[in-house]
């Protein structure tokens, strides 16, 4: 009976396994990849020390994503991971990095993809709140500079023309590689449809209705400011860009863009205050 109960809940096993990854994130050693001579090298040694310091400070929360990483390349990496359903490769214990000595920034290297999930599962894992996090993804996405780049890349990859162009350009190479794989695994099945299906899931994420709660908090006509409390009910991030009242649109007072992160499945809604500029003669009722 005990054995049956233990194996009855794969969800609990997944939670236990994922909690280990979060522990590894904070306790694992940052080392070179299959080359122990690098730290003693007169050129590469100091570069490794610099890269290790950057990753340590990012892990401790002392550096933002945009201060530690090349956010353009990192955004492309995470977007491609989502398109391919490869969340496994971006875990701290699996991911590999390159230190660029010219920019002094860290760049991701695709490694150990294990691509079997759909895009929605991967994106939801990336965008989970800090309170519910069982892995390290939230640290990357807490930086609005990186988050905006990531959304831009998702939009680019979700355009059907992107995959059409990709497969037209690389079709010959893909077919050649599939034939090589078939020599060792004749039952290997390759289909472009899976990528188009994942692409559609990404597109659907952007087309979902934006569901929020919004409440009038304070109004100061003398200063020409109204404050609204907003809570995100979605599982996608939301950026508040303005306030409309009748035919008028009021500019926000906050800079830079404030991201309302997705609500965790077991969390109370997190409300944030947003100020907007209003005409001093405008009278607002509740």
GUZAPA-323537 format. One record per atom (N, C-alpha, C, O): x, y, z. Coordinates in steps of 0.05 Angstrom, whole numbers, plus 5000, padded with zeros to 4 digits. Layout:
<pts>
XYZ;...
</pts>
This chain:
<pts>
501749765000;500050005000;501750255000;501250444986;503950255016;505650495018;506950544991;507250774982;507850324978;509150354952;507250474932;507950644916;504750374932;502750474913;502150764918;501850924899;501950854943;501451134949;503751304941;503351534932;506151204944;508551364938;508651424908;509351654900;507951234892;508151274863;505551374851;505351414826;503551424867;500951504856;500851794847;499251874831;502651964858;502552244852;505152334839;507052394852;505152334812;507452434798;507952734803;510152824801;505752874808;505953164813;507653214838;509353394838;507253064859;508753094884;511753034878;513553164889;512152824862;514952754856;516252974840;518653034844;514753094821;515853324805;516553554823;518653684820;514753614843;515353834861;517853784878;519553964882;518153534887;520553464902;523053484885;525053584894;522853394860;525153404842;525853694836;528253764836;523853854830;524454134823;525454294847;527054474843;524654224872;525654364895;528654314898;530054484909;529654084889;532454034889;533954224871;536154314878;532854294848;534154474829;534554744842;536554874837;532554834857;532855104870;535055094890;536555284893;535254874905;537454844924;540154844910;542054964920;540354704887;542854694872;543554974862;545955044861;541555134855;542055404845;543655564865;545455714858;542955544891;544155714911;546755584923;548355724935;547155324919;549355194932;551455084913;553655004921;550855074887;552654944868;555155114863;555055364865;557354984856;559855124850;559855214821;558855074803;560755454816;561055554789;563855484779;565855584790;563955314759;566555214750;566755224719;564855284705;569155164709;569655154680;568454894669;567954714685;568054884643;566854654631;568954474619;570154534598;569454244633;571254034623;574054134617;575454034599;574954334632;577654434629;578554564655;578054794660;579954404671;580854494697;583354674696;584254774717;584554704672;586954854670;586455154666;588255324668;583955224659;583255504653;583955694676;585055904671;583255624702;583855814723;586855884726;587456094736;588655704717;591455764719;592555904693;594955984693;590955924673;591856044648;592156344652;590356474663;594456464643;594856754648;592856934635;592357164644;591556844613;589557014600;586756934608;585057104615;586156674606;583456574611;582756574641;580456594649;584856544658;584356534687;582956784698;580956754711;584057024692;582757264701;579957304689;578157404702;579557214664;576857224652;574857044666;572557124671;575856804673;574056624688;573356744716;571056724724;575256864729;574756984755;572757204753;570957234770;572957364731;570957574727;568257464722;566257554733;568057254704;565557134698;564257004723;561857034727;565856874739;564856754763;563756954783;561656914795;565157184785;564257404802;561557514793;559757564809;561257544766;558757644755;556457454762;554257534771;556857194757;554756994762;554056974792;551756944800;556156994809;555656984838;553957224847;552057194862;554657454837;553157694845;550257694833;548457804845;549957574809;547257544799;545657354816;543357404822;546857134824;545556934840;544757044867;542656974878;546357224878;545757344904;543757574902;542757684922;543157654877;541357884873;542658154873;541258354874;545358154872;546758414872;546958534844;547458774841;546558374823;546558474796;543958394782;542958174786;542858584767;540558534751;541258374726;543658354719;539358254713;539758094689;541258264668;543158164656;540358504664;541558674643;544358774651;545858874634;545158744676;547858824685;549758584683;552258624682;548658344683;550358104682;550457974655;552557844649;548357994640;548057834615;547758014591;546858244593;548357904568;547658024542;544657974538;543957754530;542958164544;540158114544;538958054517;536957914515;540158154496;539158094469;539557794463;537657664454;541857684469;542357404464;540857224484;539957014477;540657324509;539157164529;536157154522;534956944526;535057374512;532257374504;531757184481;529757034481;533557184462;533356994439;533456704449;531956534441;535256654467;535656384478;533156284492;532156064486;531956444510;529556364524;527156334506;525456164510;527056514486;524756494467;524956244450;522956114445;527456174441;527755924426;527255684443;526055484434;527955694469;527355484487;524255444489;523355214488;522855654490;519855644491;518755524465;517055354466;519755614442;518855514416;519255214413;517655074402;521555124424;522254844422;521254674445;521354424444;520154794466;519254644489;521554534505;521354304514;523654684508;526154594520;526854724547;529054834550;524954734566;525554854591;527754724607;529054854624;528354474601;530354324616;533154444613;534654454633;533754544589;536454644584;537154904598;539554974599;535155054608;535755314620;535855294651;536255494664;535655044662;536055014690;538955074698;540755024682;539355174721;541955254730;543955024729;546255064722;543054784735;544854554735;545454454706;547354294703;544054554686;544454464659;545654674640;547054604621;545054924646;545755134627;548755174626;550155144647;549855254603;552655324600;552855614591;551055714577;554955754599;555256034592;558056084579;559955944583;558056304564;560556404552;560956694563;559056854562;563356744573;563957014581;565257164558;567357084548;564057384550;565057554529;566957764540;566057944554;569557734536;571457924548;571358204537;572358394549;570058234514;569758504502;567558664515;567858894521;565258524519;562958664531;562858624562;561358774575;564458434572;564358364601;561558274609;560758324632;560158144591;557558034597;557457734592;559157634577;555557594604;555257314602;553257254579;551257384577;553857054563;552156964541;551356674545;553056514553;548856594539;548056324542;548956144519;549256244496;549355884525;550055694504;547955474505;547455354526;546755414482;544755204481;546054924487;547954854475;544854784507;546054534516;543954364530;542354474546;543854104525;542053924540;539154014539;537854054559;538154054514;535454164511;533153994521;531354084535;533253734515;531153544523;528353664516;526653704534;527853704490;525553844481;523153664477;522753554455;521453634497;519053474494;516553604505;514353504501;516853834518;514553974528;513354164507;514454204486;510954274513;509854474495;510554754504;511454784527;510254944487;511155214493;509855334517;511055484533;507255274521;505755394543;506855304570;507055474588;507655054572;508854954597;511455104603;511855184626;513055134583;515655264587;515255564594;516555654613;513555704580;513055984586;511956024614;512756214628;510155854622;508955884649;511055844670;510955974691;512955664665;515155614685;516955864687;517755944709;517455984664;519156224664;517856454678;519256614692;515256484676;513856724685;512656684713;511056844722;513256464726;512156414753;513156624772;515356724769;511556684793;512356894811;514556804830;515156564832;515856994842;518156944860;517256774883;518756594892;514856824893;513856674917;513356384911;513656214929;512656324886;512056044879;514455904866;514255664859;516556054862;518855944846;520055704860;520555704884;520455494844;521955254853;524455224837;525955034841;524955414819;527455414804;528455704803;527455874818;530455764787;531756024787;530756214766;531856434764;528756144750;527956304727;527156584735;527656774721;525756614758;524656874765;526757084767;526157324762;529257014774;531357214776;531857354750;532357594749;531857194728;532157314701;529957514695;530457724684;527457434700;525157574691;524257804709;522357944703;525657844732;525058064749;526158334738;525358544747;527858314719;529058554706;527258634683;527058484663;525858864684;524058944663;525458984636;524258954615;528059054636;529559094611;529658824596;529158814572;530358614611;530558354598;527758254591;527358134569;525858284609;523158184605;521958294578;520758154563;522358554574;521358684549;522658564524;521358514504;525358514526;526758394504;525658114498;525358034475;525157964520;524057694517;521357684503;520857524485;519657874511;516957884499;517257964469;515757854452;519058144463;519558214435;520457974418;519457934396;522157804430;523157574415;520857364412;520657234391;519257334433;516957144431;515157234408;514157064393;514657494406;512857594385;514157544358;512757464339;516757574355;518057524330;517957234322;517357164299;518357054341;518356774335;515556664331;515156454319;513556804342;510756704339;509556784312;507356694305;510956944296;510057004269;510556764251;512756674248;508356664238;508656424221;510856454200;512056254191;511356704191;513456744170;516256664180;517956604165;516656684207;519256614218;519856314213;522056254203;518056144219;518455854214;518555784185;520155624176;516755914169;516755864140;519455924128;520555764113;520556154136;523156234126;525356044136;527255974121;525255974161;527255794173;527355524159;529555434151;525055404155;525055134142;525755144113;526954954102;525055364100;525955394072;528955414070;530155294051;530155554088;533055604087;534655354095;536655294083;533655204115;535154984126;534054704120;534954504131;532054684102;530754434097;532754214088;532553984096;534554294070;536454094060;538253984082;538753744083;539254154100;540854064122;539253894141;540253694152;536753974146;535053814165;534653534154;534953344169;534053514128;533553244117;536053074117;535952834122;538353194113;540953044114;541452944142;542252714146;540953114162;541453034190;539452824199;540152644214;536952844190;535052634197;535852364186;535552164200;536952354162;537952104150;540251994166;540451744170;541952164177;544152074194;543051944219;544051734228;541152074231;539951974256;538651704251;538751524267;537351674227;535951424221;537751184219;536950954221;540351234214;542251014213;542550874240;542850624241;542251024261;542450914289;539650874301;539350704318;537751034292;535051014303;533051024280;531951244274;532550804267;530750804244;527850884251;526250944233;527150874276;524350944284;524151234293;521951324301;526351384291;526151674298;524251814279;524251784255;522451974292;520352124276;520852424279;521052524301;520952554256;521352844256;518952974242;518152884220;517953184254;515653324242;515853624247;516453714269;515453774226;515354064228;512854164243;512754374254;510753994242;508254074254;508454144283;506954314293;510254004298;510554064326;511454344332;510554474351;513154454314;514154724317;511954924311;511655134325;510354874291;508155054284;506055044307;504755244312;505654814319;503754784341;504754954365;503155094377;507254934371;508355094393;508255394387;507755554404;508755454361;508555734353;505755844357;505356074366;503755684352;500955764356;500355814385;498855994392;501555644403;501055674431;502255944441;501056074458;504556014430;505756274438;503956504428;503456694443;503056484404;501256694393;498656714410;497756934415;497656484418;495156494435;495556634461;493756754472;498056604472;498656744497;498257044495;497257174513;499057154472;498857444468;495957524461;495257754465;494357334452;491557404444;489557364467;487157414463;490457264490;488657234512;487557494522;488957704520;485157494533;483957734544;485557814569;486057644587;486358064571;487758164594;485858204617;484258394616;486058044637;484158044659;485458174684;487458064694;484458404693;485558544716;483358634734;481058664726;484158694759;482458844777;483659124780;486059144784;482059324779;483059604782;481159764800;478659754796;482259904820;480660064839;481860344841;484260384843;479960534842;480860814847;481760834876;480260764895;484160924881;485260944908;485161224918;483861274939;486461414905;486461694914;486261884890;487161814868;485162114895;485062324874;485962584886;485062674907;487862714872;488862974881;488663174858;490463194841;486363314857;485863494834;487763734834;488463834813;488563814858;490464044859;493063974846;494264144832;494063734850;496563654837;496063524810;497963474795;493563474804;492963354778;493863064776;494962974755;493362904797;494262624798;491962454808;490662524828;491562224796;489762014806;491361764809;493061694792;490861614831;492261364835;490361134834;488261134846;491160934818;489460684814;491060444824;493460424818;489760274839;490960024847;490159804827;487759774821;492159664817;491659464796;492759194804;495059184814;491258984800;492158714805;491858544780;489858554766;493858374775;493958204751;492657934758;493657794776;490557854743;489357594747;490257394726;489557164728;491957484708;492857314686;495257144694;496557194714;495956954677;498356794679;500556894660;502456764655;500057134649;501957274632;502557544645;500857654659;504957654641;505557914652;504058134638;503258114615;503558354652;502058584641;503658834647;504758864669;503759014628;504959274631;502759484629;501459494608;502459644649;500459864649;501760094635;503760204643;500460184613;501660404597;500060654598;501060864590;497560644608;495960894609;493260844621;492560614628;491661054624;489061034636;487061184618;487561424612;484961054610;482961184594;480461244611;479661074628;479261474606;476861554621;475061694601;475561924593;472961554592;471361664570;473061674545;474161464536;473161904533;474761934508;477562024513;479162044495;478262074539;480862174545;482761954554;481961754566;485361994548;487461804557;489461964573;490562164564;490061864597;491862004615;494561874616;494761624618;496662034616;499361924617;500161834645;499261954664;501761624647;502661534673;504861714685;506261854670;505061714711;507161864725;509561704731;511661814740;509461434728;511661264736;513561204713;512661174690;516061174720;518161094702;520160934718;520660994741;521360724706;520760614680;518260444681;516760454700;517760294660;515360124659;515259934683;517259804689;513059914695;512659734718;511159484708;508959514696;512259254712;511059004703;509358884726;510358854748;506958824719;505258664737;505658374731;504758274710;507058234748;507757964743;505357784746;503457854759;505457544733;503157364734;502557284763;504257254780;499957244767;499057154794;499556854796;498856704778;500856774818;501256484823;498556344828;496656474836;498556094822;496055944824;494855924852;492455884855;496555964872;495555944900;496056204915;496056214939;496556424900;497256674913;494856864914;492956854899;495057044934;493257274936;494157474915;496557504910;492257614902;492957804881;494658024893;494058144913;496858084879;498658304887;497858554874;498058584849;497058754889;496159014878;498459214879;499959234899;498759364858;500759584857;499359844850;497459854834;500460054861;499260324856;500560454831;502960444827;498860574815;499760704790;498560994790;496161024793;500361184787;499461464785;499161554756;500661474739;497161724752;496561834725;496062134727;494862234746;496962274707;496562564705;493762624695;492962534673;492262794709;489562864701;489263164701;490663304716;487463274685;486963564686;485863654713;484263504725;486763874723;485963964750;482964014752;481764004774;481664074729;478864134730;477063884727;474663904730;478363654723;476863414720;475763314747;477263304766;473163244747;471963134772;471462844768;469962764750;472662674785;472262394783;470462294806;470862364829;468462134799;466862014820;467761724823;469361624807;466661584842;467561304847;466761114825;467360874827;
</pts>
